[in-house]
Amino acid sequence: MAKAILTTAEQLCQQQGEKLTELRKTILLILAEQETALTAYQLLDLLQQARPNAKPPTVYRGLEFLQQLGLVHRIDSTNSYLVCHHTDHKHSAQFFICNRCGLVEELKLDNLTEQLEQEALQRSFQIQSQTIEVSGICGKCQQAAGNLKK
């Protein structure tokens, strides 16, 4: 999966005349290896294993670049970041976030996006960004607690 994400990143950079530096690649690969979203400081800790001199501004600049390309999402409620698994098109972001283990699952609900866009159009409201975060307990954690509901 990380290889596919890296290939997509390289293609996007080439199309947009941008450069995917080694640092940006490293940040992207670290995020691609995670099941949970990482804060910038958690990412910095992992990045410093490969680049001991890395500082917070380095991480934030890298994240900003990757967000602009649509390769990384920011989870507002936890101020954390994760790799985008639907890079084939620009889209609004929807997530299920487990309150126990921190698992973040990106959804692709185009019909929900279309409904919101229609509602905005009817109200002459211009959507500038849209992120929907649904918090709860994932199936794995429910199963571990013995209360999985079907």
C-alpha positions as CSV (number, residue, x, y, z in Angstrom):
1,M,0.0,0.0,0.0
2,A,2.8,2.4,0.9
3,K,4.3,1.9,-2.6
4,A,1.0,2.8,-4.3
5,I,0.7,5.9,-2.2
6,L,4.2,6.9,-3.1
7,T,3.6,6.3,-6.8
8,T,0.5,8.5,-6.6
9,A,2.4,11.2,-4.8
10,E,5.1,11.2,-7.4
11,Q,2.6,11.4,-10.3
12,L,0.7,14.3,-8.6
13,C,3.9,16.2,-8.1
14,Q,5.0,15.7,-11.6
15,Q,1.5,16.8,-12.9
16,Q,1.6,19.9,-10.8
17,G,5.3,20.8,-11.3
18,E,6.1,20.2,-7.6
19,K,8.9,18.3,-6.1
20,L,8.5,15.3,-3.8
21,T,11.6,15.7,-1.7
22,E,13.0,12.9,0.4
23,L,11.7,14.5,3.5
24,R,8.1,14.7,2.1
25,K,8.4,11.1,1.0
26,T,9.5,10.0,4.5
27,I,6.6,11.9,6.1
28,L,4.2,10.3,3.7
29,L,5.6,6.8,4.2
30,I,5.5,7.2,8.0
31,L,1.8,8.1,7.8
32,A,1.1,5.3,5.3
33,E,2.4,2.8,7.8
34,Q,0.0,3.8,10.5
35,E,-3.5,2.6,11.4
36,T,-4.2,5.6,13.6
37,A,-3.8,9.2,12.8
38,L,-0.6,10.9,14.2
39,T,-0.2,14.3,15.8
40,A,2.6,16.4,14.3
41,Y,4.7,15.7,17.4
42,Q,4.2,11.9,17.2
43,L,5.2,12.2,13.5
44,L,8.2,14.2,14.5
45,D,9.3,11.5,17.0
46,L,9.2,8.9,14.2
47,L,10.8,11.2,11.7
48,Q,13.7,11.9,14.0
49,Q,14.6,8.2,13.9
50,A,15.6,8.7,10.2
51,R,16.4,12.5,10.5
52,P,17.7,13.3,14.0
53,N,17.8,17.0,13.3
54,A,14.2,17.3,12.2
55,K,12.3,20.1,13.9
56,P,8.5,20.9,14.2
57,P,8.5,23.5,11.4
58,T,9.9,20.8,9.1
59,V,7.0,18.5,9.9
60,Y,4.4,21.2,9.6
61,R,5.7,22.3,6.2
62,G,5.8,18.7,4.9
63,L,2.2,18.1,6.2
64,E,0.9,21.3,4.6
65,F,2.5,20.4,1.2
66,L,1.0,16.8,1.4
67,Q,-2.4,18.2,2.4
68,Q,-2.5,20.6,-0.5
69,L,-1.8,17.7,-2.9
70,G,-4.7,15.8,-1.3
71,L,-2.4,13.0,0.0
72,V,-2.9,13.7,3.7
73,H,-6.0,14.6,5.8
74,R,-6.1,16.5,9.0
75,I,-8.4,15.2,11.7
76,D,-9.6,18.3,13.4
77,S,-11.0,16.8,16.6
78,T,-7.6,15.2,17.5
79,N,-5.3,17.6,15.7
80,S,-3.8,14.7,13.9
81,Y,-3.0,13.6,10.4
82,L,-3.4,10.5,8.2
83,V,-2.7,9.4,4.7
84,C,-5.6,9.7,2.2
85,H,-6.7,6.4,0.8
86,H,-8.9,7.9,-2.0
87,T,-6.4,10.0,-3.9
88,D,-8.1,9.2,-7.3
89,H,-10.2,12.4,-7.0
90,K,-10.6,15.5,-4.9
91,H,-13.2,14.9,-2.2
92,S,-14.7,15.9,1.0
93,A,-13.5,13.8,3.9
94,Q,-15.6,11.6,6.2
95,F,-14.1,9.5,9.0
96,F,-15.0,6.9,11.6
97,I,-12.8,7.4,14.6
98,C,-12.5,4.9,17.4
99,N,-12.5,6.5,20.9
100,R,-10.7,3.4,22.4
101,C,-7.9,2.4,20.0
102,G,-7.7,5.5,17.8
103,L,-8.3,3.7,14.6
104,V,-9.3,6.1,11.9
105,E,-11.2,4.8,8.9
106,E,-11.7,7.1,5.9
107,L,-15.0,6.8,4.1
108,K,-15.9,7.6,0.5
109,L,-19.6,8.7,0.7
110,D,-20.1,10.7,-2.5
111,N,-23.8,10.7,-2.1
112,L,-23.5,12.4,1.3
113,T,-21.2,15.0,-0.3
114,E,-23.7,15.6,-3.1
115,Q,-26.6,16.0,-0.6
116,L,-24.6,18.6,1.3
117,E,-23.7,20.4,-1.9
118,Q,-27.4,20.5,-2.9
119,E,-28.4,21.9,0.5
120,A,-25.7,24.5,0.3
121,L,-26.9,25.5,-3.2
122,Q,-30.5,25.8,-2.1
123,R,-29.3,28.2,0.7
124,S,-26.9,30.1,-1.4
125,F,-24.1,28.8,0.9
126,Q,-20.6,28.4,-0.4
127,I,-18.9,25.4,1.1
128,Q,-15.1,26.0,1.5
129,S,-14.2,22.8,3.2
130,Q,-16.0,19.8,4.6
131,T,-14.8,17.2,7.0
132,I,-17.2,14.9,8.9
133,E,-15.8,13.1,11.9
134,V,-17.9,10.4,13.5
135,S,-16.5,9.1,16.8
136,G,-17.5,5.9,18.4
137,I,-16.2,2.4,19.1
138,C,-14.8,0.2,16.3
139,G,-15.9,-3.4,15.8
140,K,-12.6,-4.8,17.1
141,C,-12.8,-2.8,20.4
142,Q,-16.5,-3.8,20.8
143,Q,-15.6,-7.4,20.2
144,A,-12.8,-7.2,22.7
145,A,-15.2,-5.8,25.3
146,G,-17.8,-8.5,24.4
147,N,-20.5,-6.2,23.2
148,L,-20.4,-6.2,19.4
149,K,-23.8,-5.3,18.1
150,K,-24.9,-6.6,14.7
